[in-house]
Amino acid sequence: MKSEITEEFISGFCKAQNQTRMVVCELEKLEDGSIKLLSSDCAYGKCEHSKDCLLMGQIK
């Protein structure tokens, strides 16, 4: 079974911008059923709020 790559829109509150945002994410569903974030159109990972991000926490 091959991994599957999908694009999803995640909507929620962004602490860094202090507003509701919609983020486009590219996700890879791995053979073991887990999901890996490949890319997003926000600063997730570099943002100071990444560890407790409510918006991106939806995809974990």
LINLIN-V257119 format. One record per pair of residues at least 6 apart in sequence whose C-alpha atoms are under 6 Angstrom apart, sorted by sequence separation. I is the first residue (numbers start at 0). GAP is how many residues later the second one is. D is the distance in whole Angstrom. If there is no record, write none. Layout:
# LINLIN-V257119
i->(I & I)
gap->(GAP & GAP)
d->(D & D)
This chain:
# LINLIN-V257119
i->(12 & 13 & 28 & 43 & 12 & 27 & 11 & 27 & 11 & 26 & 10 & 26 & 10 & 26 & 9 & 25 & 9 & 25 & 8 & 24 & 8 & 24 & 7 & 23 & 7 & 23 & 6 & 22 & 6 & 5 & 5 & 4 & 4 & 3 & 3 & 2 & 2 & 2 & 12 & 11)
gap->(6 & 6 & 6 & 6 & 7 & 7 & 8 & 8 & 9 & 9 & 10 & 10 & 11 & 11 & 12 & 12 & 13 & 13 & 14 & 14 & 15 & 15 & 16 & 16 & 17 & 17 & 18 & 18 & 19 & 20 & 21 & 22 & 23 & 24 & 25 & 26 & 27 & 28 & 42 & 43)
d->(6 & 6 & 5 & 6 & 4 & 6 & 5 & 5 & 6 & 6 & 6 & 5 & 4 & 5 & 6 & 5 & 5 & 5 & 6 & 6 & 5 & 4 & 6 & 6 & 5 & 6 & 6 & 6 & 4 & 6 & 5 & 6 & 4 & 6 & 5 & 6 & 5 & 6 & 6 & 5)
